[in-house]
Amino acid sequence: MTVGVREQPRDAGPPHPRPGPRLGLVGWLTGLAVLVGVGYRLWLLGHAAPPTNSDEAAMGLAALHISRAEDFPVWFYGQQYMGPLEAYLAAPVFALAGGPSLLGLRLPTLALYVLFLLLAWRLTLRLTGDLWFGLLVVALLALGSDRVVKNQLIAGGGYPEMNAAGMALAVLAVDLASGRPGWWLARWAVWGFLAGLMVWVDPLVLPYVVALGAVLVGFCRRQLWGAAGALFGAAAVLGAAPLLLDSLLSGRNPLNAVLAASGANASAGWADRLHGGLLLGPALGMGFCGPGRCATWQLWWALALPLLLALAAATAWHTLRRAPALPTDPALPTDPALPTDSAVPAAGGAGGVAEVPARVAAAVWLALVLAAVGTLGAYTVSSAAGLTPVESSRYLSCLLISLPALLWPVWATARGGPRRPVGDRRGVGSALARPVALALLVATLGTAGHATWQAARTAPATRTAEARHTELVTTLRQLGVRHVIAGYWTCNRLTFATAEQVVCAVVDDALRPGFDRYPAYRREVDAATAPAWVAPTGSPLAHTLDERLRAAPGSLDLVTIDGWRIYLPSA
């Protein structure tokens, strides 16, 4: 019989930790999976993969300005939403390295991935006590399709930090709701700060903030009326301070900008939204498709996901209803004579942390499932799901936070145990359910592994393209070019690669002024006497410039290198 959580009185000494079980083979395998996941991403970074773009370069330019103390932006350049946290994380790297680089920009995102992976393992063990299931979760998250590694490594705003923050909120919610002894005020402060910070950084993670916050309200209501609640509120305001101050000073509502970015000002048919949101989106966003497309057989995950959500919600709700209620607020002293909830043992050598009551664990599982449903629903009703389903599948990156909750009932059934998320381990799945569950787990690993292989195959081509861009930078420097006019996807990337030694203004394919995320560059180029033009070979912009050159021979001097065309003003 397991024992539930009883926190000792606050004036008592720390509880004596119980020695955790030795990890043995499963521990070594889990560590190996972590190393493989990190090593795979380091290998990608060594190949300049995933390919960078002008949006990521805009984040890099913000980091460069921060490192020089020239600017401290509240929002991603060129918009009034999405806090540039990645720029603030990369700025110290640039300062220490003596200048900007793509690798320096992405090292913080790699660190965020490692944090996400470790927190996912921690949450899984806290809620299940199953070391082998923890290995499965780590192994799946160590894999990475093209869409997944783009979300995790590209410093394009919001995506790398959302999953780490969401998983941290889940772990902290478990500790607070189950009354884990020690540092409880610090946990409240960190939870509030992370929640406020994510409101500033990117609202895509808000379903997880709301769902896990509801768990805290349900189990820790009495604390919220005291010092813990006050500290929580102050920390949340501090985390969201950039957003709040900007809104107060400027009168802007960042929600309007978020809705515009999601496609609220455009229209897409419901058939397209449902296709992009419920069929393509989950398979792409959760790492089961190749680069930029899904083969028909890879879409099976989209069909399985609703069933997994329903199964996980039903089993969590079943446990939540059957488990006895906690006798009092878990973080307050309790009478040791009172009966307590059944619990999940702390496994994996967790240092003797308190066991998690089954009711708390089921509530957290249910919160993760409901947050996934909310994320999927919000994306599906947006026009982005219908207008740009492939690229917009990044909006579903937070679904990986819910992966342990989705797979636990399947794992329990495949092992011959119950399909319950926590607690009571009685019962065995039916003879049919067990092989189906095992097949589902094998298919999940196999499909994600194949998508990872597809992504890895593109890395050499990405490195070759990056070498061509490096040659472009070298050529411009040799030609003494300081000011450039180019397309959107060329400009910021070129300016970042040269550390602002070359400044670029954006034009569209008809040579009209385009979208300059940093207007100061436009002003500088407009003031230049003879800026050059740069266009990728074979692009519509190159075609337009070639037509101009044919119409007025001698007006421009053409320099060609592999993949690029440079148009210099005639002397």
Secondary structure, DSSP 8 states (H G I E B T S, - for coil): ---------TTS-----------HHHHHHHHHHHHHHHHHHHHHHHTT-S---HHHHHHHHHHHHHHTTS---SSSTTSSSS--HHHHHHHHHHHHHTS--HHHHHHHHHHHHHHHHHHHHHHHHHHH--HHHHHHHHHHHH---HHHHHHHH--SSSHHHHHHHHHHHHHHHHHHHTT-SS-HHHHHHHHHHHHHHHHHH-GGGHHHHHHHHHHHHHH-HHHHTSHHHHHHHHHHHHHTHHHHHHHHHH---HHHHHHHHTTTTS---HHHHHIIIIIIHHHHHTT-SBTTB--GGGGHHHHHHHHHHHHHHHHHHHHHHHS---SS-TTS---TTS----EE---SS--S---EEHHHHHHHHHHHHHHHHHHHHHHHHSTHHHHSHHHHGGGGGGGGGGHHHHHHHHHHHHTTS-S-SSS-------TTHHHHHHHHHHHHHHHHHHHHHHHHHTHHHHHHHHHHHHHHHHHHHHHT--EEEE-HHHHHHHHHHTTTSSEEEEB-TTS-B---SSHHHHHHHHHSSS-EEEEETTSHHHHHHHHHHHHSTTSEEEEEETTEEEEEE--
